[in-house]
Amino acid sequence: MPHAADARAADLTEIDGLAGAFFEAFTSGPDVAERLDRMRASFLSGAVIVRTCGGSPTVYDVDGFIAPRQELLTGGSLVDFREWELSARTEIFGDVAQRWSTYAKSGVQDGKPFAGRGAKTTQYVRTPQGWRISALAWDDERDGLSFEDQE
């Protein structure tokens, strides 16, 4: 069935592009607002974003998630920051998709270099305008939680 395989490849390419735009948005320097706007457009209206990272989960709507990150990326205390995907696994069934990503980040905050890694789970839905993110949750490595601990 070459047609089904072509459609699946197109879906994966589109989802890869959305994931890339998400990670690219978290880069300090010029054009932060434009990158964050592109990322904002990749979310479904009403999408939910959840940060865990060892504490009580923090739940955001899209604008509540973006606003403090835009301030952090443009405020001057965080420089040379970037976040990038290390690996990803995407599963698609009909009009829903799930992507499990591992990622890394590095930068300099308040003059101190730092680096870290974590994992994100992202759910996508197909809309008439294309695939959109409906939900995202993440956790970062910390004392007692590392990728090596999970093997």
N, C-alpha and C positions, 0 to 999 in steps of 0.2 A: 504494500500500500504506500507508494511514494507520496501521495497527497497527504496522508496523515502524518508521515514522517516530516514532510516539509512544513506542515502547520505546527507540529511540535517544535521543530527547530526555530521557527519564527517566534513562537511563544517564549522559548528559552532565551533567544536573543533580546526580546523586549524586556523580559524580567532581569536579565543580566544588565541591561542598560539602566533600569530603574535602581538596581542595587548599586551600580557604579555611581549614579548621580547622588545617591544617599551618602556613600562614603566620601565622594569628592566634595560634598558640601562642607564637610568638616576639615577644612584647610584654612589656616590663617593666611592673611595677605590680601591682595587686591581681589575684587569681584566677589567677596563673601556674600553680599546681599543677592546678587544674581544667582549664585550657586544655591543659596537657601531657597530662593523663589522657585528654581527648577525642582528642587527636592519637594517643596510644599505642593507643587502641582502633581507630584507622583502619588499623593495620598488621596484616598477616598474621603469624601466628606463624612465626618463623624468617626474617623479612624482613632484608634487608641494606641498609645505608646506607653510602655511600662519599663521603668528602671528598677532593678532589684539590687544588685551589688552589695548583698550582705545585710541590708537593713529592711525595714518595712518597704514594700513596693510603693513607688511613686508613680501615679497614673497621670498622664498628660493628654490633652487634646493636641492637635497639630500645632496651633499657634502658641499654646502654652509650652510646648516642647522647643519650638524654634526661637522664640524671643530671648530667653536667657543665653542660649548658645550663640546667637548673633552678637549679643553684647559681649560675651566672653571672647569671641573671635575677633572683635573689632575694638575692644576696650584698651588694648595695649599690655595687659598683664600676662596674656598668653601669646607667645610668638613661636614661629617655626613649628606650628602644630599641624599634624595631619593624621588621618585615620585611614586605614586601607584593609581590604579584605584579603585574608590569607588563603582561605579555602571556602568552598560552598557546595552544597548539595540541594538541588531543587527537584521537587516532585510536583507533578501537575495531574489533576483529574478534572476534566471538563473545564469549568470556569473558576476553579479554585487552585491555588498553588501554595506551597510551603517551601521556604528557603531557610536552611540552617547554615549560618556563616560563622567562621572564626575570623577575628580581625586583630590588628595591632594598631597602636597609636604611639605617637611620640611628640614631644614639644618642650618648650621652656616656659614655665609658669613662675612669675615673680622672681625671675633670674635663676631658677633651679631646673635643670634638665630632668625629664622623666620619660618613662616608656611603660607600656602595659599591653595586655592582651585581654580578649574577652570573646564572648559568643553572643550572636543575635539570632533570634528566630523571627521570621517575617512571613506574614500571610498576605497573599495577593488575591484579588478577584478580578475577573474580566468584566469590563464595562463597555458600553458602546464606544467610548473614547480610547479603549485599550486597557491594559492591565493597570491596576492601582493597588497601593498598599492599604490593607484594611486594618492591620494590627502589627505591632512590632514590640518585642520584649528583649532585654539584654541583661547580661551579668558580666562582671569583670573578674579576672583573676585577683586573688588577695591571699593573705595568710590563710592556709588551710584549704584553699581552692585553687588548683592549677590544672592545666590540661594534662600534665603528667600524672596527677592524682586520679584522673578519670580512666587511665589506660589499664 
